[in-house]
Amino acid sequence: MDSGVESSDPVRRLTSDRVYYTIQNMSKPTRASRSFTIDRAILEYLQRTRSNRSRSERANELLRRGILQEQNEALEKEAGEFYASIGKTERNEVGAFARASRRSLTRQGE
């Protein structure tokens, strides 16, 4: 596959044809066609809010936002469960540490 001819492209000069075309193909976004049923109201919303983008780009943006929101909600739930499991002793220790820290900081400022 390598023709042995020098190219003006510096990346091309350092790689064989096979590697060069693999790199070129990897730089293109991968699109997978899937079939989904979308409510007409959602399609209308996409059309109204898409600006200069395609409906597909707008749908992907909204899906990414929805995924991030769902992940954040899961993290908040996990944090809530974690902090709910802290007992009275741990809360007292945290309070004592905070009070000692404030005393230490006020002494440094004197």
ZAZA-997192 format. One record per residue: residue in three letters; y, z, x of N, C-alpha, C in turn. Coordinates in steps of 0.001 Angstrom, whole numbers, padded with zeros to 6 digits, always signed. Layout:
% ZAZA-997192
ALAYZXYZXYZX
...
This chain:
% ZAZA-997192
MET-001187+000000+000809+000000+000000+000000+001262+000000+000860
ASP+001227+000661+001986+002402+000725+002850+002569-000636+003527
SER+003721-001258+003296+003946-002599+003834+004341-002579+005291
GLY+004716-001409+005820+005102-001310+007211+006519-001781+007459
VAL+007228-002206+006416+008596-002679+006545+009534-001490+006408
GLU+010477-001398+007346+011458-000311+007306+012378-000511+006118
SER+012707+000580+005443+013602+000531+004291+014902+001224+004634
SER+015969+000896+003914+017253+001560+004139+017293+002917+003445
ASP+016384+003174+002520+016312+004458+001816+015656+005487+002733
PRO+016383+006579+003120+015821+007535+004074+014557+008222+003561
VAL+014477+008504+002271+013269+009131+001724+012112+008166+001817
ARG+012364+006928+001520+011320+005908+001541+010785+005713+002958
ARG+011661+005803+003968+011219+005624+005352+010278+006730+005791
LEU+010427+007918+005200+009615+009060+005613+008308+009199+004841
THR+008094+008388+003841+006890+008529+003023+006194+007195+002842
SER+004935+007276+002503+004198+006053+002186+004608+005607+000783
ASP+004246+004382+000404+004590+003867-000923+004008+004752-002017
ARG+002766+005187-001850+002114+006004-002879+002874+007309-003100
VAL+003229+007992-002033+003960+009254-002145+005351+009001-002706
TYR+006001+007937-002256+007351+007621-002724+007353+007409-004235
TYR+006421+006626-004761+006395+006365-006198+005968+007588-006991
THR+005148+008441-006424+004781+009689-007084+006002+010578-007221
ILE+006785+010677-006161+008016+011474-006198+008975+010888-007229
GLN+009133+009588-007251+010023+008949-008213+009572+009238-009640
ASN+008282+009160-009912+007767+009404-011260+007931+010862-011672
MET+007832+011783-010731+007953+013196-011046+009388+013566-011392
SER+010355+012796-010936+011738+013138-011198+012157+012784-012621
LYS+011390+011985-013315+011712+011610-014688+011203+012685-015642
PRO+011979+012998-016692+011518+014007-017637+010268+013532-018372
THR+009388+014455-018610+008166+014137-019323+008397+014343-020804
ARG+008104+013354-021574+008244+013462-023022+006873+013287-023640
ALA+006534+014207-024512+005253+014132-025193+005517+013914-026678
SER+004920+012897-027229+005088+012631-028660+004132+013513-029431
ARG+004685+014258-030381+003895+015104-031258+004395+014858-032670
SER+003577+015141-033620+003957+014934-035003+004232+016283-035652
PHE+005439+016447-036195+005833+017658-036886+006451+017268-038220
THR+006338+018151-039166+007027+017960-040439+008255+018847-040417
ILE+009418+018251-040630+010681+018982-040592+011360+018824-041943
ASP+011854+019938-042456+012551+019918-043738+013761+019007-043674
ARG+014063+018400-044806+015212+017499-044886+016517+018244-044564
ALA+016628+019491-044985+017842+020269-044708+018040+020451-043201
ILE+016953+020626-042472+017050+020766-041013+017474+019456-040381
LEU+016916+018352-040855+017315+017037-040339+018796+016776-040594
GLU+019275+017150-041769+020690+016973-042085+021559+017843-041180
TYR+021102+019075-040923+021841+019968-040024+021891+019376-038612
LEU+020763+018859-038150+020728+018227-036826+021710+017060-036758
GLN+021751+016263-037804+022643+015108-037827+024103+015555-037791
ARG+024436+016613-038544+025824+017094-038596+026267+017731-037288
THR+025344+018384-036568+025731+019192-035405+025373+018550-034073
ARG+024913+017337-034076+024409+016746-032837+025498+016268-031898
SER+026726+016105-032369+027829+015657-031533+027505+014271-030985
ASN+027585+014057-029673+027281+012747-029097+025857+012663-028565
ARG+025040+013670-028889+023639+013686-028443+022730+013111-029523
SER+021508+012851-029160+020535+012392-030146+020022+013587-030941
ARG+019409+013307-032074+018832+014398-032874+017724+015101-032099
SER+016982+014359-031298+015913+014972-030501+016476+015965-029493
GLU+017561+015579-028810+018185+016496-027851+018696+017744-028545
ARG+019319+017560-029714+019836+018709-030468+018694+019594-030944
ALA+017601+018990-031418+016443+019767-031870+015857+020569-030708
ASN+015752+019948-029531+015240+020655-028356+016142+021822-027980
GLU+017465+021612-028052+018405+022689-027747+018210+023869-028704
LEU+018097+023568-029987+017916+024635-030971+016573+025346-030799
LEU+015538+024592-030470+014227+025208-030228+014266+026123-029006
ARG+014943+025683-027939+015075+026538-026744+015808+027834-027086
ARG+016898+027713-027868+017631+028911-028283+016750+029836-029111
GLY+015982+029260-030023+015085+030057-030853+014028+030767-030019
ILE+013488+030081-029030+012486+030676-028147+013094+031833-027369
LEU+014299+031625-026816+014971+032706-026071+015254+033902-026973
GLN+015696+033631-028198+015977+034722-029131+014699+035488-029450
GLU+013622+034781-029670+012339+035435-029962+011868+036263-028769
GLN+012031+035737-027559+011648+036488-026363+012504+037743-026210
ASN+013818+037628-026468+014696+038796-026385+014327+039849-027416
GLU+013982+039413-028628+013567+040356-029662+012290+041082-029251
ALA+011354+040360-028633+010117+040987-028164+010405+042003-027066
LEU+011336+041675-026149+011705+042612-025084+012382+043858-025657
GLU+013253+043666-026655+013916+044810-027289+012896+045709-027975
LYS+011930+045096-028634+010878+045877-029305+010075+046664-028274
GLU+009722+046004-027171+008964+046660-026108+009759+047822-025506
ALA+011054+047599-025273+011906+048661-024722+012011+049814-025716
GLY+012152+049493-026998+012216+050537-028016+010952+051376-028046
GLU+009805+050719-027943+008530+051444-027918+008420+052299-026661
PHE+008886+051774-025532+008822+052511-024277+009675+053766-024353
TYR+010930+053614-024792+011824+054766-024825+011473+055737-025946
ALA+010810+055254-026982+010374+056151-028052+009247+057052-027568
SER+008527+056613-026548+007398+057395-026043+007833+058501-025089
ILE+009115+058498-024695+009604+059544-023790+009681+060851-024557
GLY+009090+061867-023998+009048+063172-024658+010295+063999-024399
LYS+010317+065191-025010+011466+066092-024900+011687+066516-023449
THR+010623+066763-022702+010747+067187-021304+011461+066130-020478
GLU+011042+064869-020643+011663+063780-019887+013139+063639-020255
ARG+013458+063774-021559+014863+063670-021967+015683+064798-021358
ASN+015126+066019-021303+015834+067147-020690+016065+066890-019204
GLU+015055+066327-018527+015188+066035-017100+016268+064983-016856
VAL+016310+063956-017708+017325+062915-017571+018711+063526-017758
GLY+018855+064384-018761+020142+065041-019006+020551+065922-017835
ALA+019603+066663-017285+019897+067535-016144+020320+066703-014939
PHE+019650+065589-014716+020008+064714-013598+021423+064167-013782
ALA+021758+063760-015006+023088+063221-015281+024159+064284-015048
ARG+023907+065516-015497+024880+066597-015295+025063+066888-013798
ALA+023948+066924-013053+024026+067184-011612+024775+066061-010903
SER+024581+064850-011330+025281+063710-010727+026778+063814-010972
ARG+027157+064174-012197+028592+064318-012494+029214+065423-011651
ARG+028499+066559-011500+029025+067655-010663+029189+067186-009231
SER+028217+066471-008735+028268+065983-007357+029438+065020-007165
LEU+029659+064161-008129+030755+063198-008017+032108+063888-008095
THR+032243+064901-008930+033533+065588-009024+033814+066373-007754
ARG+032772+066901-007084+032976+067609-005819+033432+066659-004719
GLN+032920+065430-004746+033314+064451-003731+034767+064034-003911
GLY+035271+064081-005130+036631+063666-005387+037658+064738-005078
GLU+037211+065957-004805+038153+067064-004548+038733+066996-003168
